[in-house]
Amino acid sequence: MTLGRPRRSSADRPAPPADPRATAAGVTVRRLVVEGAVEFTPTVFPDERGLFVTPYQEPVLSEAVGHRFPTVQTCQSVSRRGVVRGVHFTATPPGQAKYVHCARGRALDFVVDLRTGSPTFGQWDSVLLDQEHFRSVYLPIGVGHAFVALEDDTAMVYLMSSGYVPQNEHALSPEDPDLALPLDRHLGRAPILSERDRRAPTLQQALRRGMLPEYRASRALDEKL
């Protein structure tokens, strides 16, 4: 299998595959380019004290993706401007679905389809996550995740369908030229990577090594959540 040309969208160049849909709960739902990935934008209620917002509503998520999302573990990362985390994914099986939002700061979040056999394999989409709109992104099982922090002290919160198991966690190079993620577009300088992410294989290398999730198996695990 070879990598097709990625389809891209970002906050300054949107290319949604479907029109956003407002729900009765006041959350706008938008399906992303990557099959099964969804963006959620809640209603923000500001007043003289500050604001109130509900970034996660399980009934809205379940209706949008067609199955429950059990929250087994939550995590938070804090990054300075220019830090890139990812592209990270979980071995499938067991697989792991994620729901991600930005609690403080601003980040450009990337959803990358790593599922061999998927209609959107090798494609990615991006969403601007910040503390103004409080968008969230749902990543189905088998889909890779990365983000670049656009401000200092950017705090990202992850809700996950399974616990962290080190031997199941994998990474691909966020600088893979075939993926062509625009990491430095908003930075004006090279991104800051961990040694693990800097040494991670490309998508094609991971494909040859048999590391990548398979689409049908990933979807079957999604349905069992």
C-alpha positions as CSV (number, residue, x, y, z in Angstrom):
1,M,0.0,0.0,0.0
2,T,1.3,3.5,-0.8
3,L,0.5,6.7,0.8
4,G,-2.0,8.8,-1.1
5,R,-1.8,12.6,-1.2
6,P,-3.0,14.0,2.1
7,R,-6.1,16.1,2.3
8,R,-5.5,19.1,4.7
9,S,-7.6,21.6,6.5
10,S,-6.7,24.1,9.2
11,A,-8.2,27.0,11.0
12,D,-7.1,29.4,8.2
13,R,-8.0,27.0,5.4
14,P,-11.1,25.0,6.3
15,A,-12.1,22.1,4.1
16,P,-14.9,20.3,6.0
17,P,-16.4,17.2,4.3
18,A,-19.8,18.0,5.8
19,D,-21.7,21.0,7.1
20,P,-21.5,21.6,10.8
21,R,-24.7,20.6,12.7
22,A,-26.0,22.2,15.8
23,T,-27.5,19.9,18.5
24,A,-30.2,20.6,21.0
25,A,-27.5,20.6,23.7
26,G,-25.9,23.7,22.2
27,V,-22.9,21.8,20.7
28,T,-22.0,22.2,17.1
29,V,-20.8,18.9,15.5
30,R,-18.5,18.8,12.5
31,R,-17.2,15.6,10.8
32,L,-13.5,15.9,9.9
33,V,-11.7,14.7,6.7
34,V,-10.5,11.6,8.6
35,E,-13.3,9.0,8.6
36,G,-14.8,8.7,12.1
37,A,-13.1,11.8,13.6
38,V,-15.4,14.6,14.8
39,E,-15.0,18.2,16.1
40,F,-17.3,19.5,18.8
41,T,-17.8,23.2,19.6
42,P,-19.7,23.9,22.8
43,T,-21.7,27.0,23.6
44,V,-19.6,29.4,25.8
45,F,-21.5,31.5,28.4
46,P,-19.5,34.6,29.4
47,D,-20.5,37.1,32.0
48,E,-18.9,39.7,34.3
49,R,-17.4,36.9,36.4
50,G,-15.7,35.1,33.5
51,L,-17.3,32.2,31.6
52,F,-18.8,28.8,31.9
53,V,-18.5,26.0,29.3
54,T,-19.1,22.3,29.0
55,P,-16.3,20.8,26.8
56,Y,-17.6,17.2,27.0
57,Q,-21.1,15.9,26.8
58,E,-21.2,12.1,26.5
59,P,-24.7,11.9,25.0
60,V,-23.7,14.3,22.2
61,L,-20.5,12.4,21.5
62,S,-22.3,9.0,21.5
63,E,-25.0,10.2,19.1
64,A,-22.3,11.7,16.8
65,V,-20.1,8.6,16.6
66,G,-22.7,5.9,17.0
67,H,-21.5,4.2,20.2
68,R,-20.6,4.9,23.8
69,F,-17.3,6.4,24.9
70,P,-16.1,5.0,28.2
71,T,-13.7,7.4,29.9
72,V,-11.2,5.1,31.7
73,Q,-8.4,7.6,32.1
74,T,-7.8,11.4,31.8
75,C,-4.4,13.0,31.2
76,Q,-3.1,16.5,30.9
77,S,0.0,17.9,29.2
78,V,1.5,21.4,29.5
79,S,3.8,22.6,26.7
80,R,5.7,25.7,25.9
81,R,5.3,27.4,22.5
82,G,6.7,25.4,19.6
83,V,6.5,22.0,21.3
84,V,5.1,19.2,19.1
85,R,3.7,16.1,20.7
86,G,3.0,13.2,18.3
87,V,2.2,11.6,16.0
88,H,1.1,9.1,18.7
89,F,-1.1,6.0,18.4
90,T,-2.0,2.9,20.3
91,A,-1.4,-0.7,19.1
92,T,-4.6,-2.2,17.8
93,P,-5.7,-4.4,19.4
94,P,-6.2,-3.3,22.1
95,G,-6.7,0.2,20.6
96,Q,-7.7,3.4,22.3
97,A,-10.1,6.2,21.4
98,K,-9.4,9.8,22.6
99,Y,-11.3,13.0,23.2
100,V,-9.0,16.0,23.3
101,H,-9.5,19.7,24.2
102,C,-7.3,22.7,25.2
103,A,-8.0,24.0,28.7
104,R,-5.4,26.8,28.5
105,G,-3.4,28.4,25.7
106,R,-3.7,27.5,22.0
107,A,-2.7,24.5,19.9
108,L,-3.1,23.3,16.3
109,D,-4.3,19.8,16.7
110,F,-3.8,17.1,14.0
111,V,-5.8,14.0,13.4
112,V,-3.9,11.5,11.2
113,D,-5.5,8.3,9.7
114,L,-3.1,5.5,10.2
115,R,-5.6,2.6,9.6
116,T,-4.5,0.5,6.7
117,G,-7.5,-0.1,4.4
118,S,-9.3,3.0,5.6
119,P,-10.9,5.2,2.9
120,T,-8.9,8.1,4.3
121,F,-5.6,6.3,5.1
122,G,-2.7,8.6,5.2
123,Q,-4.9,11.7,5.2
124,W,-5.1,14.3,8.0
125,D,-7.1,17.1,9.3
126,S,-6.4,19.9,11.8
127,V,-8.4,21.9,14.3
128,L,-7.4,25.0,16.2
129,L,-8.0,24.3,19.9
130,D,-8.0,27.2,22.3
131,Q,-9.6,28.7,25.5
132,E,-11.8,31.0,23.5
133,H,-14.0,28.5,21.6
134,F,-13.2,25.3,23.6
135,R,-13.4,23.0,20.6
136,S,-12.8,19.3,21.2
137,V,-11.7,16.5,18.9
138,Y,-12.8,12.9,19.0
139,L,-10.2,10.4,17.6
140,P,-11.5,6.9,16.9
141,I,-9.4,3.8,17.5
142,G,-6.5,3.5,15.1
143,V,-6.2,7.2,14.4
144,G,-3.0,9.1,15.2
145,H,-2.8,12.3,17.2
146,A,-0.4,15.2,17.3
147,F,-0.4,18.9,18.1
148,V,1.8,21.9,18.1
149,A,1.6,24.4,21.0
150,L,1.1,27.9,19.7
151,E,1.5,29.6,23.1
152,D,3.5,29.0,26.3
153,D,1.8,27.0,29.0
154,T,-0.6,25.4,26.6
155,A,-2.6,22.8,28.6
156,M,-4.1,19.9,26.7
157,V,-6.6,17.5,28.3
158,Y,-7.1,13.9,27.0
159,L,-10.1,11.6,27.9
160,M,-9.2,8.0,26.9
161,S,-11.1,4.8,26.5
162,S,-8.4,2.7,28.0
163,G,-5.5,3.1,30.5
164,Y,-1.9,3.9,29.5
165,V,0.1,0.8,28.8
166,P,3.7,1.7,27.7
167,Q,4.4,-1.2,25.4
168,N,1.2,-0.5,23.4
169,E,2.1,3.1,22.7
170,H,3.8,4.0,19.4
171,A,4.9,7.1,17.5
172,L,5.4,8.2,13.9
173,S,7.6,11.1,12.8
174,P,5.7,14.4,12.8
175,E,8.2,15.6,10.3
176,D,7.5,12.9,7.8
177,P,7.6,14.7,4.4
178,D,4.8,12.4,3.0
179,L,2.5,13.6,5.7
180,A,3.7,17.2,5.4
181,L,2.1,18.5,8.6
182,P,2.5,22.3,8.7
183,L,4.2,22.3,12.1
184,D,6.2,25.5,11.6
185,R,3.6,27.5,9.6
186,H,2.5,29.4,12.7
187,L,5.8,29.3,14.6
188,G,8.4,30.8,12.2
189,R,11.0,28.4,13.6
190,A,11.7,24.7,13.9
191,P,9.4,22.8,16.3
192,I,10.6,21.3,19.6
193,L,10.4,17.5,19.7
194,S,11.2,14.8,22.2
195,E,13.9,12.4,21.3
196,R,11.3,9.7,21.0
197,D,9.3,11.7,18.4
198,R,12.4,12.8,16.6
199,R,13.6,9.2,16.1
200,A,10.2,7.8,15.3
201,P,9.6,6.0,11.9
202,T,7.8,7.6,9.0
203,L,4.4,6.3,7.9
204,Q,5.9,4.2,5.1
205,Q,8.5,2.7,7.4
206,A,5.8,1.8,10.0
207,L,3.7,0.3,7.2
208,R,6.5,-1.9,6.1
209,R,7.2,-3.0,9.7
210,G,3.5,-4.0,10.3
211,M,3.1,-1.4,13.1
212,L,-0.1,0.3,11.8
213,P,-3.7,-0.5,12.9
214,E,-6.0,-2.2,10.4
215,Y,-9.2,-0.3,9.5
216,R,-11.8,-3.1,9.9
217,A,-10.3,-4.3,13.2
218,S,-10.2,-0.7,14.5
219,R,-13.9,-0.1,13.5
220,A,-14.9,-3.4,15.2
221,L,-13.2,-2.3,18.4
222,D,-14.9,1.1,18.2
223,E,-18.3,-0.6,18.1
224,K,-17.5,-2.5,21.3
225,L,-16.7,0.6,23.3
